[in-house]
């Protein structure tokens, strides 16, 4: 089973978890693309490398090598990296006042699946 991030679920008919087979991450991604056309291209570039903004977790450990072996019981999750601004106080190691308007902004905590 492979966990799919929300932005890529349009390729899986909205499914958050899908089936795929393979003995390596590369094979798994190829099978995902057979079952859900276009999904692999969102994770892998034209040179066959993992896109910079993508992360693959195998059993909660980040993997960048597509030749990483996987087995039937492994938990695989595709994730997209997020980017954006941060509180200026965090830039200074938590010292000083927060950035203007920061108190009005919600805090978000992201944990891997």
C-alpha positions as CSV (number, residue, x, y, z in Angstrom):
1,X,0.0,0.0,0.0
2,X,1.2,3.5,-0.8
3,X,0.0,6.7,0.9
4,X,-0.8,9.5,-1.6
5,X,-0.6,13.2,-0.6
6,X,-3.7,15.3,-1.1
7,X,-2.4,17.3,-4.1
8,X,-1.8,14.1,-6.1
9,X,-5.1,12.4,-5.3
10,X,-6.6,13.6,-8.5
11,X,-4.5,10.9,-10.2
12,X,-5.9,8.2,-7.8
13,X,-9.6,9.1,-8.1
14,X,-9.4,10.8,-4.6
15,X,-7.9,7.7,-2.9
16,X,-5.5,8.5,0.0
17,X,-4.1,4.9,-0.1
18,X,-3.6,2.8,-3.2
19,X,-2.0,-0.5,-4.1
20,X,1.2,-0.9,-6.0
21,X,3.8,-3.7,-6.4
22,X,7.5,-3.7,-6.8
23,X,10.7,-4.9,-5.2
24,X,12.3,-1.4,-5.3
25,X,10.9,2.2,-5.1
26,X,11.6,2.6,-8.9
27,X,9.4,-0.5,-9.6
28,X,6.8,0.6,-7.2
29,X,6.6,4.0,-8.9
30,X,6.4,2.3,-12.4
31,X,3.5,0.2,-11.1
32,X,1.8,3.2,-9.6
33,X,2.0,4.9,-13.0
34,X,0.5,1.9,-14.8
35,X,-2.4,1.9,-12.3
36,X,-2.7,5.8,-12.1
37,X,-1.3,7.3,-15.3
38,X,0.6,10.6,-14.8
39,X,1.4,10.0,-11.1
40,X,5.0,9.0,-11.6
41,X,5.8,12.1,-13.6
42,X,4.7,14.3,-10.6
43,X,7.3,12.5,-8.4
44,X,10.1,11.7,-10.9
45,X,11.7,14.1,-13.4
46,X,12.7,13.5,-17.0
47,X,16.2,12.2,-15.9
48,X,14.6,9.5,-13.7
49,X,15.4,11.3,-10.4
50,X,13.1,12.1,-7.5
51,X,11.9,15.7,-7.9
52,X,13.4,18.1,-5.5
53,X,10.0,18.9,-3.8
54,X,9.1,15.2,-3.3
55,X,9.8,12.9,-0.4
56,X,9.3,9.2,-0.1
57,X,9.1,7.6,3.2
58,X,9.6,3.8,3.7
59,X,8.6,2.6,7.1
60,X,8.8,6.3,8.3
61,X,12.4,6.7,7.1
62,X,13.1,9.1,4.3
63,X,14.5,7.5,1.1
64,X,15.9,9.3,-1.9
65,X,17.5,6.3,-3.7
66,X,14.9,4.8,-6.1
67,X,16.8,1.5,-6.0
68,X,15.9,1.1,-2.3
69,X,14.5,-2.4,-1.9
70,X,11.0,-2.7,-0.5
71,X,8.9,-5.7,0.6
72,X,5.2,-6.6,0.8
73,X,4.8,-5.3,4.4
74,X,6.6,-2.0,4.0
75,X,4.7,1.3,4.6
76,X,5.4,3.7,1.7
77,X,4.3,7.3,1.7
78,X,4.7,9.9,-1.0
79,X,4.9,13.5,0.4
80,X,5.4,16.9,-1.1
81,X,7.7,19.3,0.6
82,X,6.1,22.6,1.6
83,X,7.8,25.9,1.6
84,X,7.0,29.4,2.7
85,X,7.8,32.1,5.3
86,X,8.3,31.7,8.9
87,X,8.1,33.8,12.1
88,X,11.1,36.1,12.3
89,X,11.5,35.2,15.9
90,X,12.2,31.6,14.8
91,X,14.9,33.0,12.4
92,X,16.6,34.4,15.5
93,X,16.5,31.2,17.5
94,X,13.2,32.2,19.1
95,X,14.5,35.4,20.6
96,X,12.8,38.8,20.2
97,X,9.3,39.8,19.3
98,X,7.3,37.9,16.7
99,X,7.0,39.3,13.2
100,X,4.3,41.9,12.6
101,X,0.9,40.1,12.3
102,X,2.4,36.7,13.4
103,X,0.1,36.6,16.4
104,X,-2.9,36.7,14.0
105,X,-1.6,33.8,12.0
106,X,-2.4,30.1,12.8
107,X,0.5,27.8,13.7
108,X,0.8,24.7,11.7
109,X,2.6,21.5,12.8
110,X,3.4,18.9,10.1
111,X,4.2,15.3,11.0
112,X,5.0,12.6,8.6
113,X,2.4,9.9,8.0
